[in-house]
Each structure stands twice: as structure tokens, then as C-alpha cells.
Amino acid sequence: MQTRLRQPQTQPISLVAYDLWKEYGDRTVVQGVSFTLNPGEVLGVLGPNGAGKTTTVGMLYGSVLPTRGFVQIGDYQVQNQGREARSYLGIVTQEDNLDPDFTVFENLLHFAHHYRITGNAARARASELLAQVNLQDYAKNQVDELSGGMKRRLVLARALINQPSIIFLDEPTTGLDPDARQDFWKLVTQLKQGGAGVLLTTHYMDEAQRLCDRLLLMQHGRVVDEGTPTELIERTVGKEVIEVEGVDEQQLQQLASQYQTWYRSFGSGYLLGLPDNAIWEQLTHLNAPSLSRRPTNLEDVFLRLTGESLAQP
């Protein structure tokens, strides 16, 4: 898909979240979240279910009111100047929520009216976006005639109708086949190259590792760590990990203590950090029924930090 997604804002726009808290009665679901999303950056917000991601993202674009803290987009605060702030935003939700009564082209045309883009300007913008997401040959099709990947591209096109500087992508490729995911990844990369700031939530670790310049890891409403994917992996779990089954946990605990490393339960066995070959050699003498070593990844980071997996259910 050879396309170029343009971002026409003459000045770079950043999003700043400052000390965001959200409380429902005596239950605190987000605690002190602060970060900046810069122009031309893909920022991933990752965490297991219940980590506070959805509430945090809701506060970013104004659908959830913070208990305290604020969100600033360019010169505008979302909570006090929501309309002005949201004019810079494009949002791709988990649901397609396209209008089945409209054609592909009409879906974009209708949405353009929300931004007071009408007449020839709306038709030109809709045509431009369909070309950008490679759906120009489907302009007259009904929505239910599109594949899942095509629908996701149409939702992205709709989110770009106002030529936003900041785009929120909430689980954008869930349920897509590998080819459709690759197409969507190309579009996200082009948005970044065009100068947009992109905030991504995803359960796919390969997606986060490939697309994100920086990651925020959330658990129980807090940011527990942040950095580039490579920094988080090497700092948290090292370069290699051992997968082992059939070894008593007390033995693993002793080995981990001896070699100053970490271990976590994993499936029917355990993951064990591999700081050097000596621990591997000791494990091979235990005749474990299943023993292997491999490079670490983001999933291992979550298992160590939170004890929870981000794998799709």
C-alpha cells in the first residue's frame, strides 16, 4: 500500500497528561499518570485488563472527567476547552461503529459534517482519504460488503477526516488477519512520518515492539515503567530467558537467589532469567522434562513486572 498520509498543521502539536487521577467513590482506578505524546512519535500504553488504560485514554480525549490533573493539547485543556482541543484529535475505537445505512463514501461524507466540512470540500476530502487507505475502488459499496481489514481502514480514514495532529488507536488490529494487520501497520508508520503523534493501546506484543517508539506499562492504575521497547526488555528481563517445566519451585528459587536473577510461573512451568550460562548448565543436570532458552520479549516484561500476561484470551 504505497500511500502518504499528510498532516497539514503548520506547528507541531503535543499532548501533555499531568498527574491524572480517577476515583469512583472509594475506588481509585487511575493514580498519578503523567506523560507527553510528542509530534512524530508512537506511544504505546500497555497493561493487563483492569490496569486503567481505558479510563486513562478516556480522560485524554474528554469522555472521562479526571478527579484531578489535566490534559493539554496544544494551547487547550481538554477539560475546559474540549471542543477546541478535540479539533486536533482523531480517534479509532475498538468498535467499527460505521453506519450500515451509508456507503463507504457516504460514511466519510457524513462524518465530515461534524467538523463543518461540507459540499465540494467534504467530497474532495473523502475521496482523498479513500485513496490514502486504498479503498477508492469500494466507495460505492455498503459497509457490510467490506472485510474486517477494510472496515478498520475505513474507520482510520474517518478518524483522519479533520486532518488531526494526534491520533488515538484503541486495539486497532484486534481480529484482523496477518496481511490486514501489516497493511494497518504501514498506515500507522506513515502517520508518524507525517508528523502526527499516535497513541496506541494493544494486546499484541509484536505490534507494540514494531510500532512504538516508547511504551508506558500500566498496572492497577499506575505507570509501573516506561521506555523504548528495547530498554524495557533489557532492563527488566535481560536478553535471554529459560522456559522450564517439571522442576520444583524451591529449586528454582534457590537458583534465582544464587545467580541474582528472577523467575515467574508461566503456563505449566516457569520462566527464569538467564544472566549467564552457569545457571543453564545447572538446570540441564536436573533432567527437567521440558527445558529451553530463547530471546526475551515484551510479554516477558509484563510477566515479571505484573505477574500477568497480555496474551489475547
Secondary structure, 3 states (H helix, E strand, C coil): CCCCCCCCCCCCCCEEEEEEEEEECCEEEEEEEEEEECCCCEEEEECCCCCCHHHHHHHHHCCCCCCEEEEEECCEECCCCHHHHHCCEEEECCCCCCCCCCEHHHHHHHHHHHHCCCHHHHHHHHHHHHHHCCCHHHCCCEHHHCCHHHHHHHHHHHHCCCCCCEEEEECCCCCCCHHHHHHHHHHHHHHHHCCCEEEEECCCHHHHHHHCCEEEEEECCEEEEEECHHHHHHHHHCCEEEEEECCCHHHHHHHHHHCCCCEEEECCEEEEECCCHHHHHHHHCCCCCEEEEEECCHHHHHHHHHCCCCCCC
